Each structure stands twice: as structure tokens, then as C-alpha cells.
Amino acid sequence: MRERTGKKKSRLESWLKSATTPVFLVSATRRVLFFNAGCEQLTGWTADEVVGEVTEFVSDPEPQSLAAIINSLCPPPEVLAGREHDVPVFLPNKNGTPVARLVRFVPVTEAERVTSVLGIITTMPVASHNQPTSLALRYHAELSALRWSLKQRYGLKTVVARSPVMKRVFEQIQLARKTNVAVHFFGPRGVGKEHFARAIHHEAESSPGAFVPLDCRQSPHESLEILKRLLHPQADDAPTTSQNPRTLFLVDVSHLSRDVQERLLTAYHEEEKGTKGRPHLPRLMSSSTEPLSEAVAQDRLLSELYFLLTPLVIEVPSLRQRMEDLEPLAQAFLESLNRGVSRQVAGFADSVWPQLHEYQWPGNLDELLLVVQEARENSSGPVVDAKDLPLRFRAGLDAQSVGPMRRNMADEPIPQLESHMMAVERDLIARALAQAKQNKTQAAKLLGISRPDLYRRMEALGLSGGD
């Protein structure tokens, strides 16, 4: 009897392995155990390449990579908890365009414990949009499709957006990737200016080299020392390595001291006069929170340096100006936190989105990332729930709802003074921390108080005081 059962099992495995219907098996620890001929034919990847790899609930920016196909097989956390799910995916292909497919994830249990997950890949039904799919899983699939679209159209793998206001930014970034001219970004703090600069650097059509950011708010002495190392020209016959600086990114360039500005100008003017063959100096990119023409008008920036830095100027909008990007950005931030960790979180509960849309986001993308990080840490389920949103976010939302003085003040209820002031103070501290990227010393300076005072106020308000 045992021998007959073993033969049946062997025949079943042999049939599944050669079946044209794509079928795969993933362990409870998210390791790929089985990848049949149907999967190989559909994706272009072989079982030898895929089996044994660990999957993560992540949308990969490079859809023709091995990581992309492996992660598309990752079951949502709800399935690992014992619930069967149909999930729309943007299935990568090794040799061609990704295709939309539906994956049915079926938990396999032994002794009431999920030991593995069976995946069956089918074509997307016509009426799939009417099926009860959670927003979390839908946004996961949409993020994959969006990444592929941006990669195909603009060559961008690390930037996520779908709003009309970002179309101009993408077209300028695409232009910057194909040239070696200086690029200047301006916009509010926290909108991702350095991220865009890095995207241009890493995806540019030029030789390899390092991306070096220089904070222009630091002391002139430190800036000069860094510039001396970066701008010292190599010998003509010195080999170029990936460690040599290819891009110098001047952060808050309008705060650069006058002597450092002059040193920078001198170096690039000398380079311009004496260039023979390949250039020695790194490409210039810079950022500011104001149009640089204002810094020139106020005599804080040399006009010659202004012209050196601004052949191409890219204005980056605030998050409030591109709220159509909120869902893919939040989903992308969350999925990036799934990399390399055992606990995977699929997305956000439907109740979270109205609150995220209502918030003003004074700290822009930096603040959104911080909120997503803290919410993920607070969560214990397969998705982030509204109750998981951090205290400082909810306090800021409450302070927002208090708003400015209303017109019909006599008809409005009077809030308790202490709770009202605490809400306002929480909001100001949260905004300062977001702008300072959680640097307590810098946040205290923005608030006009000492660092110990900031800690005492944060402790009194129930905000985290750790670095």
C-alpha cells in the first residue's frame, strides 16, 4: 500500500513538472521549492535558476532580473496565515515584456499549520476588476506595472510617480541622463532632490564613478578640504576606476561660502581651458530650496557660479502638489522595508488611505518615509492598519484639523487650551524633525530652542526621544 502511494505521488510530481499550466510551490519560509515547465515557458527562467531562492513581497524596478521573477512568486502574508488569495501580478519575463497574470495562492497545511503555498498562474479574467481584491494587493500589482512603464519610457528604475506634474520632471531627467551638463534641482525640503540626482548619476550614459554629496551648510574649512580632494586633477594616463568621483552634488548650494565658491569656479575654469581628452573633474549637480537667481540678487551666490550650475534646472514639486503619487510612493517605501527581513507586510488597510490623503505632509517624501517606517514597526498583522500610524502623525493630523481661526468663531466650540497647545507643539516638532531628517540638533535650531529643551518637550508630549 505504501509503495502504491509512493508511485502515485511520483507520477503526480512528474505530471506537474511537465504540465503547461504554470505551477510553483513556496515554503512557509518563502523559499521556492518547485517551478514547473509551464512557469519556465511563461517567464523564460529555468527551475535550476529559481528553485532554492527566497522570495520577498517587493516590486523590483528591473523587471528582467532574477530577483523580479523570484519576488513575483512571494505569497502575501494573509496566505501564510492560512487564507487562500487570488492576486493580480505583473509577471516579469527574462526575454521580453512582462505580462499581467492572476496567481491563485493556496496554503498547504499539516496539523493546522501552513507548511507551504501552492501557486497557480492563470490569465487575467476580463472581469478581474470586479473581484474583491484588497487595495494593498492591488497597489502592489500597480506598482510593478508602474515601475516597468517608467523603465521603458524614461529609463528610470528607482523613481516612482504617475501624476501629470511629474511628467515634466521625468522628461528633464531623461534629458540629463543623456548629457553631461550641470543640473540644478530646487524645491522644498524632503521632496527627493538628492534621490533624483542619484538616479541621473547611476542611470546616465557615461563611465562609472562615485556620487559624492557635499553639504554646503557645513564649515568653509570642511568644504574646502573636501573640494581639494575631489577637484585635484588626475594625470592623463591615470586609470579611471569606479571609486573616482563622477558626480559632485552640492546640497543647499546657496549656503556655500564665498571663498569655496571662488575655489570651485577657479577649478572648473582651469579645466575648461586645459581639457585634453577625457575630463578630470566630476560632473556638477546641486540643490536649493529657492531659485538660485534670488541668491544671486541678494549677493549670496556669485553670478558666474550661477551660470556654471544652471544649464539645466529641474523644479521638484512638493508632495501636496503630486498627491496622485501618494499610493505608489507609500507602497514602494513599505516594500523596500520588506527586503532582507523575515516579516513581510503586504500594504496598507483601506482605512489608512483617507488619513494619508488628508494630511498636509509639510516634510514631503522624507516625512512620508518616516511615517511608513514607524507604522510598519507598530504593525503586527499582514497589512498596516490605521491604529498603527505613529503618534506624531496623528497629532499632526489633529493639529491640522484645528486649523486657523474660523470665521464664525461664536458658533464654534472652544477647545481646551492645554490640549490645543500640545497638538500645535507636536505638529511643529514633527515638522522640524522631518525637515532636519531626524537630526535633533538641527531640529532644535529650527525651533529656536536648545537640544536639551527639545528632548524635554518631546518627552512631555510622549514623542520618541531616541536618535
VOGU-3710 file (C-alpha; in Angstrom, 3 decimals, decimal comma):
1> mrertgkkks> 0,000/0,000/0,000  2,806/2,414/0,916  4,640/1,511/-2,319  1,470/2,236/-4,381  1,032/5,609/-2,669  4,652/6,461/-3,394  4,207/5,622/-7,097  1,090/7,822/-7,289  2,964/10,695/-5,675  5,879/10,231/-8,076
11> rleswlksat> 3,528/10,228/-11,100  1,773/13,356/-9,811  5,063/15,199/-9,335  6,209/14,136/-12,808  2,926/15,339/-14,350  3,042/18,684/-12,513  6,664/19,207/-13,528  5,903/18,800/-17,238  2,439/20,435/-17,210  1,942/23,521/-19,401
21> tpvflvsatr> -0,177/25,144/-16,686  2,289/27,281/-14,671  2,501/25,874/-11,135  5,019/26,586/-8,386  5,458/25,805/-4,687  6,879/28,073/-1,969  7,730/27,011/1,584  6,371/28,719/4,700  9,739/30,460/4,940  9,151/31,820/1,394
31> rvlffnagce> 11,754/29,621/-0,323  10,876/28,390/-3,835  10,540/24,591/-3,764  9,067/23,816/-7,191  8,874/25,638/-10,546  7,379/23,620/-13,396  7,732/23,657/-17,190  4,720/25,948/-17,563  6,427/28,555/-15,360  9,662/28,190/-17,335
41> qltgwtadev> 7,857/28,698/-20,640  5,925/31,735/-19,380  8,833/33,550/-17,688  11,946/32,444/-19,559  13,620/31,426/-16,292  14,537/27,793/-15,530  13,778/25,811/-12,409  17,516/25,491/-11,732  17,761/29,298/-11,574  14,676/29,842/-9,403
51> vgevtefvsd> 14,318/26,870/-7,039  16,017/27,437/-3,678  15,772/31,230/-3,786  13,904/33,136/-1,035  11,053/35,378/-2,158  10,181/38,822/-0,767  6,982/40,876/-1,123  8,717/43,549/-3,211  8,135/45,121/-6,636  11,525/45,149/-8,325
61> pepqslaaii> 12,480/48,087/-10,548  14,293/45,852/-13,071  11,589/43,505/-14,456  14,004/41,306/-16,425  16,132/40,443/-13,376  16,153/37,156/-11,499  15,062/38,961/-8,318  11,963/40,255/-10,117  10,650/36,805/-11,065  11,514/35,349/-7,660
71> nslcpppevl> 9,717/38,123/-5,778  6,653/37,882/-8,020  6,169/34,379/-6,567  6,014/35,646/-2,968  2,711/34,797/-1,278  1,015/37,661/0,585  1,239/37,449/4,393  -2,509/36,597/4,547  -1,826/33,350/2,637  0,960/32,351/5,006
81> agrehdvpvf> -1,601/32,915/7,770  -3,915/30,343/6,130  -6,160/32,318/3,747  -6,386/31,487/0,040  -5,950/34,528/-2,232  -6,162/35,471/-5,913  -3,530/38,120/-6,569  -3,030/40,113/-9,805  0,684/40,331/-10,654  2,789/41,943/-13,351
91> lpnkngtpva> 4,794/38,824/-14,161  8,379/39,502/-15,322  9,868/37,813/-18,381  13,553/37,145/-18,888  13,491/37,803/-22,618  10,545/40,116/-23,204  7,782/42,315/-21,882  6,172/41,467/-18,508  2,569/40,283/-18,685  -0,442/40,732/-16,407
101> rlvrfvpvte> -1,444/37,456/-14,784  -3,545/36,221/-11,876  -1,897/33,979/-9,280  -4,015/31,805/-7,036  -2,097/31,236/-3,797  -3,356/28,162/-1,913  -1,961/27,453/1,581  -0,970/23,824/2,194  -1,474/22,847/5,830  -0,337/19,986/8,001
111> aervtsvlgi> -1,610/19,645/11,569  -3,367/23,038/11,213  -0,093/24,738/10,302  0,815/26,227/6,936  3,880/24,382/5,663  3,914/25,614/2,058  1,960/27,585/-0,511  0,887/26,311/-3,929  0,800/28,929/-6,688  -1,226/28,503/-9,904
121> ittmpvashn> -0,718/31,157/-12,597  -3,667/31,883/-14,910  -4,598/34,559/-17,431  -6,231/37,677/-16,047  -10,035/37,305/-16,277  -11,877/40,097/-18,089  -13,924/40,965/-15,009  -10,966/40,822/-12,616  -11,501/44,448/-11,566  -14,854/43,403/-10,060
131> qptslalryh> -13,263/40,764/-7,866  -12,910/41,533/-4,144  -9,174/42,308/-4,129  -7,838/44,424/-1,264  -6,264/47,780/-2,058  -2,996/46,515/-0,574  -2,661/43,741/-3,167  -3,988/45,907/-5,987  -1,442/48,649/-5,269  1,311/46,021/-5,187
141> aelsalrwsl> 0,407/44,927/-8,722  0,001/48,518/-9,924  3,431/49,437/-8,531  5,032/46,644/-10,595  3,305/47,867/-13,748  4,271/51,477/-12,993  7,938/50,594/-12,484  8,019/48,766/-15,817  6,320/51,666/-17,619  8,782/54,240/-16,230
151> kqryglktvv> 11,731/51,983/-17,036  10,553/51,565/-20,643  9,660/55,209/-21,251  12,277/57,135/-19,275  14,911/54,560/-18,368  14,255/55,148/-14,649  14,388/52,189/-12,264  14,336/53,889/-8,854  11,831/56,742/-9,340  8,103/56,185/-8,752
161> arspvmkrvf> 5,372/58,594/-9,887  2,275/58,734/-12,090  0,984/62,310/-11,623  0,880/64,739/-14,577  3,003/67,276/-12,673  5,878/64,773/-12,606  5,867/64,242/-16,394  7,945/67,384/-16,915  10,408/66,266/-14,223  10,799/62,844/-15,883
171> eqiqlarktn> 11,422/64,377/-19,298  14,107/66,666/-17,848  15,713/63,731/-16,007  15,711/61,727/-19,238  17,494/64,616/-20,954  20,013/64,902/-18,101  20,812/61,171/-18,346  21,927/61,619/-21,948  24,196/64,608/-21,364  26,987/65,601/-19,022
181> vavhffgprg> 25,864/69,187/-18,294  25,416/70,526/-14,762  21,952/70,016/-13,279  20,324/72,085/-10,537  17,291/70,947/-8,505  15,182/73,319/-6,467  12,110/72,683/-4,365  11,012/72,303/-0,716  12,970/70,164/1,725  12,228/66,472/1,662
191> vgkehfarai> 10,946/66,223/-1,937  13,711/63,867/-3,082  16,131/66,206/-4,864  19,158/64,082/-3,970  17,312/60,906/-4,973  16,665/62,350/-8,447  20,301/63,405/-8,717  21,431/59,880/-7,827  19,008/58,433/-10,400  20,590/60,589/-13,114
201> hheaesspga> 24,084/59,643/-11,934  23,523/55,874/-11,733  21,480/55,602/-14,928  23,449/58,105/-17,013  25,014/57,032/-20,305  28,592/57,632/-19,176  31,552/55,982/-17,483  31,344/54,591/-13,919  32,328/56,594/-10,867  31,230/57,681/-7,414
211> fvpldcrqsp> 28,388/60,038/-6,460  29,690/62,448/-3,807  27,281/64,732/-1,906  28,709/67,863/-0,263  26,629/69,659/2,390  27,214/73,360/1,733  25,920/74,289/5,193  28,999/72,832/6,862  32,003/74,966/7,741  34,009/76,553/4,892
221> hesleilkrl> 37,138/74,766/6,122  35,499/71,334/5,835  34,069/72,192/2,385  37,477/73,348/1,131  39,209/70,199/2,369  36,665/68,011/0,586  36,926/70,051/-2,617  40,725/69,812/-2,608  40,469/66,016/-2,614  37,701/65,915/-5,239
231> lhpqaddapt> 38,941/68,558/-7,646  42,590/67,559/-7,772  43,061/66,507/-11,398  44,442/63,080/-12,203  47,291/62,539/-14,574  46,193/61,983/-18,167  47,392/58,394/-18,093  45,857/57,579/-14,682  43,271/54,789/-14,929  39,640/55,659/-14,221
241> tsqnprtlfl> 38,038/53,470/-11,549  34,546/53,149/-10,170  35,808/54,836/-6,996  36,783/58,052/-8,755  34,147/60,780/-8,272  31,997/61,192/-11,380  29,357/63,471/-9,832  29,719/66,193/-7,191  26,319/67,027/-5,669  26,264/70,383/-3,847
251> vdvshlsrdv> 23,471/70,238/-1,255  21,940/73,652/-0,382  24,428/75,336/-2,695  23,098/78,834/-1,919  24,753/78,454/1,535  28,223/77,816/0,108  30,757/80,288/1,492  32,267/82,877/-0,862  35,838/81,526/-0,756  34,631/77,991/-1,525
261> qerlltayhe> 32,565/79,352/-4,434  35,670/81,032/-5,817  37,745/77,859/-5,427  35,075/75,877/-7,279  34,915/78,403/-10,115  38,699/78,511/-10,485  38,938/74,720/-10,727  36,283/74,411/-13,421  37,581/77,396/-15,392  41,044/75,839/-15,434
271> eekgtkgrph> 39,531/72,527/-16,510  37,665/74,264/-19,330  40,848/75,884/-20,659  43,110/72,877/-20,393  40,895/69,909/-21,279  42,651/67,340/-23,463  40,739/64,125/-23,922  38,562/62,911/-21,110  37,612/65,368/-18,324  39,163/65,085/-14,893
281> lprlmssste> 36,618/66,940/-12,794  33,316/65,417/-11,691  30,014/66,466/-13,169  28,273/69,166/-11,110  24,801/68,759/-9,681  23,296/70,968/-6,984  20,151/71,640/-4,972  18,436/74,501/-3,168  15,099/75,320/-1,572  14,900/78,574/-3,545
291> plseavaqdr> 15,528/79,693/-7,126  19,254/80,420/-7,341  18,513/83,738/-9,053  17,310/85,005/-5,655  20,646/84,090/-4,054  22,460/85,973/-6,830  20,215/89,029/-6,376  20,996/89,016/-2,628  24,743/88,689/-3,314  24,933/85,272/-1,620
301> llselyfllt> 25,936/83,456/-4,809  28,425/84,525/-7,447  26,755/85,108/-10,803  29,487/83,114/-12,578  28,810/80,125/-10,344  25,085/80,522/-11,014  25,690/80,145/-14,767  28,062/77,230/-14,178  25,443/75,340/-12,135  22,257/76,018/-14,097
311> plvievpslr> 22,448/74,822/-17,730  19,557/72,520/-16,762  17,206/73,442/-13,886  14,640/70,955/-12,556  11,919/72,166/-10,196  10,731/69,318/-7,949  7,133/69,694/-6,681  6,027/69,144/-3,092  4,101/66,000/-2,154  0,884/68,054/-1,840
321> qrmedlepla> 1,311/69,041/-5,500  1,518/65,393/-6,561  -0,944/63,583/-4,280  -1,787/61,153/-7,099  1,627/59,649/-6,328  0,855/59,026/-2,650  -0,278/55,410/-3,065  2,625/54,154/-5,222  5,160/56,082/-3,116  3,868/54,720/0,202
331> qafleslnrg> 3,644/51,192/-1,245  7,180/51,468/-2,659  8,566/52,677/0,689  6,804/49,834/2,508  8,012/47,166/0,095  11,581/48,458/0,287  11,418/47,736/4,029  10,488/44,099/3,265  13,938/43,435/1,829  16,163/41,227/3,930
341> vsrqvagfad> 13,735/40,738/6,832  11,633/37,739/7,840  8,358/39,591/8,485  6,726/40,756/5,248  3,954/43,388/5,157  1,735/43,434/2,061  0,454/47,017/2,144  -1,993/49,305/3,918  -5,526/48,688/5,115  -8,210/50,600/3,229
351> svwpqlheyq> -8,859/52,745/6,330  -5,310/54,184/6,183  -5,590/55,996/2,844  -8,150/58,684/3,781  -5,903/59,786/6,665  -2,767/59,843/4,493  -4,597/61,931/1,885  -5,976/64,356/4,474  -2,554/65,123/5,960  -0,660/68,166/4,605
361> wpgnldelll> 2,819/66,499/4,566  4,976/69,510/5,491  8,054/67,245/5,445  7,168/65,838/1,999  8,659/62,464/0,956  11,103/62,364/3,870  8,180/62,583/6,282  6,150/60,006/4,332  9,041/57,526/4,534  9,361/58,129/8,274
371> vvqearenss> 5,613/57,597/8,827  5,688/54,374/6,773  8,720/53,095/8,712  7,143/53,750/12,116  3,746/52,397/11,038  5,366/49,181/9,818  7,210/48,799/13,114  3,937/49,313/15,006  2,003/46,804/12,893  1,578/43,154/13,818
381> gpvvdakdlp> -0,730/41,954/11,046  -0,286/41,296/7,314  -1,068/44,957/6,475  -0,554/48,320/8,186  -3,769/49,390/9,915  -4,950/52,897/10,822  -4,152/52,228/14,504  -0,517/51,573/13,521  0,050/55,121/12,250  2,587/56,838/14,536
391> lrfragldaq> 1,521/59,150/17,346  3,270/62,178/15,877  1,370/61,698/12,588  -1,987/61,530/14,374  -1,033/64,557/16,493  -0,148/66,495/13,357  -3,438/65,468/11,764  -5,321/66,660/14,871  -3,448/69,967/14,848  -4,303/70,324/11,179
401> svgpmrrnma> -7,994/69,820/11,883  -7,870/72,622/14,474  -6,686/74,852/11,613  -6,664/78,670/11,548  -9,220/80,872/13,272  -12,625/80,228/11,729  -14,970/82,939/10,507  -17,981/82,134/12,709  -15,991/81,911/15,906  -19,011/82,421/18,143
411> depipqlesh> -20,643/79,272/16,749  -17,560/77,084/17,114  -16,748/75,019/20,228  -13,782/76,250/22,253  -11,043/73,604/22,512  -9,249/73,028/25,783  -6,255/75,366/25,784  -3,722/72,809/27,031  -4,680/70,068/24,549  -4,794/72,606/21,729
421> mmaverdlia> -1,308/73,944/22,528  0,086/70,424/22,871  -1,276/69,497/19,435  0,265/72,597/17,885  3,604/71,935/19,609  3,606/68,297/18,439  2,997/69,437/14,879  5,842/71,986/14,985  8,286/69,468/16,447  7,265/66,829/13,877
431> ralaqakqnk> 7,782/69,323/11,047  11,178/70,395/12,392  12,328/66,776/12,759  11,147/65,960/9,245  12,986/68,945/7,760  16,121/68,088/9,760  15,860/64,409/8,769  15,561/63,422/12,461  18,727/65,298/13,430  17,782/66,570/16,901
441> tqaakllgis> 20,444/69,295/16,978  19,329/70,734/13,661  15,638/70,429/14,622  16,304/72,364/17,842  17,965/75,135/15,821  14,942/75,332/13,517  12,667/75,650/16,552  14,905/78,233/18,235  15,454/76,140/21,366  18,343/74,160/22,836
451> rpdlyrrmea> 18,764/70,439/22,218  18,051/69,512/25,879  14,873/71,634/25,756  13,778/69,743/22,651  14,278/66,411/24,408  12,330/67,598/27,473  9,424/68,801/25,340  9,385/65,616/23,272  9,313/63,539/26,456  6,476/65,644/27,903
461> lglsggd> 4,484/65,223/24,682  5,053/61,480/24,503  7,238/61,672/21,383  10,212/59,384/20,841  13,466/60,929/22,070  15,916/58,390/20,678  18,435/59,263/17,988
//
